[in-house]
Amino acid sequence: MSPKPSAFIAAAASSRFGRLPGSDPLSLMAGTANQVFESAAIKRGDIDGVLCGYATTLPHLMMASLLSEKLGLDPAYAHGMQMGGATGAGMLMLARELIISGRCRRVLVVAGENRLTGQARDASIQTLAQVGDADMEVPNGVSVPAYYALMASAYMQRTDTTSADLAAFAVHMRAHAARHPDAHLRDLISVEDVLASKPIASPLRLLDCCPISDGGVAFIVSDSGPVKIAGTGQAHRHQHLSAMRDIMDTGASRALARALHDAAIAREQIDLLGIYDSFTITLTMLLEELGFAARGQAAQRLRAGDFDIDGALPLNLHGGLLSFGHSGVAGGMAHIAEVWRQLTQQAGTRQVSPRRCAAVHADGGVMSAHVSLILTAEGL
């Protein structure tokens, strides 16, 4: 009997994140795509699939076809995707299916956006606010931070989580970003700095929120490579915050359970984490719902050192969205790029001791669209 087909991340590339004057979505995507072609020693003619994330600064209806044209590609399959912050992980899930089915052999997965320099602040706020219900939420002028603040207030009350607990994650992400030369924010901060920063939407303050950045990330998914996409899973319990049925069951745990089952891997085998962190409350809630900390105990596990570079579960070693930066779809993909570098032992000064199995989790909207990936180091 022939072995079950598998899909692998053959190569990863990312740009610097932050303020990149003169950049645009196509230049950021093309730049990282060219990097990943060179890294993987792959010719453009070898690419038979293209998956491309959306960009709010270039709302083109045929982004994958547009990028293929710019890069001189002739794919047999091209697809643009929109799942909010879960788009990057969702594209890797689809790329895996394309490889396993035999539809494609080498898929370019790419996203990039100049969200910092290419979009006015008010336009960005207006665009992002559309995750809200058009009848019940958007007319009341609610912003994305306000949606998360409402959710944070309820969660903190139910779990006795404090603002200092949330602040500890902002401090931790900044410490990791300080080691990464391409991170948007690298200056160290303290819990006191977070608590003293500008109020945005109570209980969230400025340093509880991710920055808006420019940046791009690209991957090659193939039928061979150093990092296997061992399992994937999704869950979609709601779209709008007002329709969230249970704040303790947003869908994250369901997505991870499906990915673990798909990979035939136990949660206890995971030794590296890449978890979406658009806000400190996002990271806290996800760590607990995914089962990497007990309810109300994520900050306690953080303070115990479990999420440190030398801890049991190193977490977001590039600095996450909170400090590495958030450039739309590429922001979530940066978690995957860092996990890939860690699993292939190419992370430089951030490198942890050899790890074999990573869990990546991304969410879009207000904890709405969930995608989990299980990535394993192969042949190292």
BADOTI-262530 format. One record per residue (C-alpha): residue in three letters; x, y, z. Coordinates in steps of 0.001 Angstrom, whole numbers, padded with zeros to 6 digits, always signed. Example, Ala and Ser with C-alpha at 12.3 -4.5 7.8 and 13.67 -1.06 7.14 Angstrom:
% BADOTI-262530
ALA+012300-004500+007800/SER+013670-001060+007140/
% end
This chain:
% BADOTI-262530
MET+000000+000000+000000/SER+001415+003393-000961/PRO+001955+005913+001889/LYS-000716+008539+002553/PRO+000090+011774+000657/SER+001436+014597+002805/ALA+002029+018321+002420/PHE+004980+020311+003694/ILE+006039+023924+004095/ALA+009169+023825+001972/ALA+010250+027424+002564/ALA+009208+030634+004314/ALA+010096+034292+003800/SER+009040+037562+005392/SER+009804+041247+005044/ARG+010609+043720+007762/PHE+007435+044875+009546/GLY+006682+048479+010474/ARG+006710+051667+008436/LEU+007823+050845+004887/PRO+007397+054006+002788/GLY+006738+053405-000893/SER+005475+049868-000367/ASP+002139+048538-001584/PRO+000435+045132-001370/LEU+001738+043895-004714/SER+005323+044953-004058/LEU+005275+043377-000587/MET+003790+040129-001897/ALA+006104+040007-004909/GLY+009136+040776-002759/THR+008501+037973-000283/ALA+007486+035610-003098/ASN+010817+036218-004821/GLN+012611+035600-001517/VAL+010856+032292-001008/PHE+011513+031193-004599/GLU+015220+031798-004051/SER+015214+030158-000631/ALA+013533+027020-001960/ALA+015547+027031-005215/ILE+012253+026869-007088/LYS+011733+028276-010562/ARG+008609+030293-011273/GLY+007522+027687-013789/ASP+007451+025113-010991/ILE+004607+026950-009215/ASP+001266+025455-010186/GLY-000885+026935-007413/VAL-001226+030450-005981/LEU-003155+031366-002835/CYS-003279+035050-002023/GLY-004636+036944+000975/TYR-006805+040030+000644/ALA-005541+043562+001290/THR-007738+046410+002527/THR-005415+048915+000818/LEU-005914+047141-002531/PRO-009421+045632-002579/HIS-008972+043900-005923/LEU-011500+041223-006868/MET-008900+038927-008473/MET-005852+039316-006242/ALA-004358+035882-006961/SER-004642+036396-010719/LEU-003254+039928-010405/LEU-000224+038741-008437/SER+000349+035815-010809/GLU+000417+038272-013693/LYS+002913+040508-011883/LEU+005190+037563-011061/GLY+004922+035939-014480/LEU+003301+032799-013077/ASP+000989+030447-014961/PRO-000775+028498-012195/ALA-003258+025706-012762/TYR-005059+026877-009622/ALA-005290+030423-008213/HIS-007495+031588-005394/GLY-007905+034706-003247/MET-009117+034244+000314/GLN-010813+036351+002994/MET-011120+034995+006534/GLY-009927+038015+008480/GLY-007012+037175+010740/ALA-007491+033463+010052/THR-006777+033906+006335/GLY-003103+032895+006429/ALA-003728+029678+008336/GLY-006766+029017+006139/MET-004645+029367+003000/LEU-002123+026848+004341/MET-004972+024472+005105/LEU-006224+024805+001530/ALA-002695+024471+000114/ARG-002343+021203+002010/GLU-005558+019909+000452/LEU-004364+020902-003015/ILE-001111+018977-002514/ILE-002712+015896-000940/SER-005362+015677-003653/GLY-002720+015819-006364/ARG-004218+018975-007838/CYS-000933+020867-007302/ARG+002693+020058-006483/ARG+004010+023475-005431/VAL+001740+026187-004078/LEU+002757+029776-003377/VAL+000922+031116-000297/VAL+001426+034844+000093/ALA+000047+038015+001654/GLY+001243+041570+002133/GLU-000197+044957+002878/ASN+000948+048528+003512/ARG-001735+049033+006141/LEU+000357+051617+008027/THR+001526+053869+005192/GLY-001159+053151+002605/GLN-004337+053864+004524/ALA-005522+056848+006536/ARG-006337+056114+010172/ASP-010042+056916+009801/ALA-010322+054762+006679/SER-008646+051867+008481/ILE-010994+052186+011452/GLN-014021+052324+009154/THR-012876+049279+007166/LEU-012170+047148+010212/ALA-015411+048148+011916/GLN-017317+046282+009207/VAL-016788+043029+011113/GLY-019736+044295+013157/ASP-023387+043514+012497/ALA-024683+046036+009954/ASP-027984+046543+011799/MET-027132+046123+015465/GLU-023451+047052+015889/VAL-021974+049210+013112/PRO-024638+051982+013383/ASN-023613+052495+016999/GLY-020064+053359+015947/VAL-018320+050435+017619/SER-014637+049961+016686/VAL-012705+046697+016639/PRO-010937+047530+019941/ALA-014363+048213+021460/TYR-015637+044801+020383/TYR-012643+043169+022048/ALA-013026+045398+025104/LEU-016622+044274+025562/MET-015524+040672+025295/ALA-012603+041320+027663/SER-014864+042828+030311/ALA-017095+039766+030340/TYR-014194+037314+030297/MET-012251+039087+033026/GLN-015312+039139+035267/ARG-015918+035416+034805/THR-012303+034312+035289/ASP-010941+036943+037724/THR-008351+037929+035109/THR-006895+041381+035845/SER-005558+044199+033681/ALA-002097+043410+035055/ASP-002520+039820+033847/LEU-003241+041077+030336/ALA-000359+043562+030505/ALA+002079+040763+031278/PHE+001479+039335+027787/ALA+002223+042675+026128/VAL+005507+042808+028049/HIS+006338+039240+027079/MET+005684+039789+023378/ARG+007849+042907+023398/ALA+010728+040993+025013/HIS+010564+038437+022187/ALA+010324+041150+019507/ALA+013435+042821+020922/ARG+015401+039796+019652/HIS+014000+040049+016115/PRO+015662+042565+013764/ASP+012540+042836+011578/ALA+010021+043564+014343/HIS+007963+046764+014281/LEU+008245+047495+018026/ARG+011447+046492+019825/ASP+011784+048810+022839/LEU+011246+046913+026090/ILE+008206+047796+028199/SER+006987+046979+031707/VAL+003608+046064+033151/GLU+003523+049572+034581/ASP+004080+051019+031098/VAL+001128+049049+029755/LEU-001181+050075+032598/ALA-000148+053717+032196/SER-000609+053799+028413/LYS-003480+055652+026748/PRO-006970+054214+027336/ILE-008458+052899+024084/ALA-011611+051040+025102/SER-011879+050038+028750/PRO-010339+047774+029966/LEU-007919+047806+026994/ARG-005143+050373+026790/LEU-002860+051286+023909/LEU-000211+048665+024708/ASP-002894+045978+024973/CYS-003476+046511+021242/CYS-001345+045493+018279/PRO+000208+048192+016083/ILE-000783+048719+012468/SER+002127+047777+010205/ASP+003352+047302+006663/GLY+004775+043885+005794/GLY+004584+040679+003780/VAL+005028+036908+004245/ALA+005237+034030+001755/PHE+005448+030235+001860/ILE+005968+027405-000582/VAL+003797+024381+000199/SER+004943+021241-001581/ASP+004913+017445-001532/SER+008257+017482+000305/GLY+010035+019744+002751/PRO+011347+020144+006289/VAL+008063+021017+008037/LYS+004978+018838+007637/ILE+001471+020244+007848/ALA+000415+017277+009934/GLY-003113+018342+010827/THR-005629+021125+010278/GLY-008994+022135+011666/GLN-011539+024939+011533/ALA-014525+026150+013557/HIS-017068+028910+012944/ARG-019480+029478+015830/HIS-020489+033053+015048/GLN-019612+036095+012967/HIS-020719+038995+015151/LEU-019939+039591+018817/SER-023639+040014+019595/ALA-024213+036482+018249/MET-021474+034845+020354/ARG-023228+031984+022118/ASP-020672+031236+024835/ILE-017598+033287+025640/MET-015959+030109+026907/ASP-016550+028298+023606/THR-015737+030628+020744/GLY-014727+027754+018472/ALA-010983+027732+019128/SER-010967+024473+021096/ARG-013086+022783+018429/ALA-010665+023802+015667/LEU-007645+022549+017597/ALA-009370+019282+018492/ARG-010033+018673+014792/ALA-006436+019468+013893/LEU-005055+017164+016601/HIS-007354+014361+015472/ASP-006343+014921+011871/ALA-002661+014731+012833/ALA-003169+011791+015250/ILE-001191+013810+017787/ALA-001951+014383+021467/ARG-001968+017892+022901/GLU+000821+016823+025269/GLN+003175+016306+022316/ILE+003049+020005+021381/ASP+006224+021828+022397/LEU+005992+025147+020512/LEU+003195+027695+020076/GLY+002188+030355+017550/ILE-001056+031874+018839/TYR-002920+034858+017390/ASP-002609+037946+019582/SER-004329+040969+018072/PHE-005013+042133+021633/THR-003764+040877+024979/ILE-007250+039531+025699/THR-007147+037570+022428/LEU-003995+035751+023471/THR-005221+035151+027021/MET-008560+033732+025931/LEU-007067+031554+023200/LEU-004369+030045+025411/GLU-007031+029048+027910/GLU-009681+027814+025490/LEU-007070+025839+023536/GLY-006080+024088+026759/PHE-002553+025490+027118/ALA-003542+027102+030426/ALA-006395+026581+032849/ARG-009217+029121+032882/GLY-008016+032332+034473/GLN-004455+030964+034754/ALA-002754+032009+031490/ALA-000871+034869+033144/GLN+000157+032612+036012/ARG+001682+030170+033540/LEU+003379+033069+031771/ARG+004929+034326+035011/ALA+006117+030795+035795/GLY+008260+030943+032646/ASP+006398+028291+030671/PHE+006070+030527+027585/ASP+009691+031759+027651/ILE+012289+030939+025027/ASP+013559+028162+027322/GLY+010152+027215+028728/ALA+007961+024197+028174/LEU+005877+025964+025503/PRO+007773+028847+023878/LEU+005148+031288+022609/ASN+005270+033706+019645/LEU+009044+034022+019672/HIS+008991+036724+016990/GLY+006904+039023+019226/GLY+003470+038299+017806/LEU+001032+040818+016432/LEU+001424+042821+019637/SER+005052+043729+018877/PHE+006331+042146+015649/GLY+003427+043901+013969/HIS+000097+043488+012220/SER-000057+044068+008461/GLY-003374+042382+007844/VAL-003231+038811+006568/ALA+000578+038765+006650/GLY+000508+039617+010359/GLY-001082+036285+011176/MET+001235+034501+008748/ALA+004277+035812+010632/HIS+003424+033427+013483/ILE+003706+030534+011032/ALA+006951+031865+009573/GLU+008497+032011+013044/VAL+007332+028486+013892/TRP+008811+027254+010588/ARG+012156+028883+011393/GLN+012152+027410+014897/LEU+011312+023909+013670/THR+014048+024119+011013/GLN+016513+025647+013502/GLN+016958+028823+011445/ALA+015837+031377+014042/GLY+019259+032760+014953/THR+019457+034348+018408/ARG+015797+033458+019032/GLN+016402+029751+018459/VAL+015075+027433+021131/SER+016294+023924+021810/PRO+015108+021538+019066/ARG+011313+021267+018920/ARG+009295+018658+017069/CYS+005631+019658+017155/ALA+004020+023110+017022/ALA+000437+024297+017307/VAL-000518+027410+015380/HIS-003894+029035+015905/ALA-005425+032038+014158/ASP-008783+033744+014441/GLY-010606+036245+012280/GLY-013221+038813+013213/VAL-014017+038916+016926/MET-012937+035366+017789/SER-015158+034356+014855/ALA-013294+032248+012261/HIS-010857+029787+013826/VAL-008117+027791+012076/SER-005632+025489+013819/LEU-002531+023935+012278/ILE-000282+021195+013640/LEU+003221+021514+012185/THR+005960+018934+012749/ALA+009691+018937+012060/GLU+010604+016238+009532/GLY+013974+014674+008870/LEU+016035+017001+011073/
% end
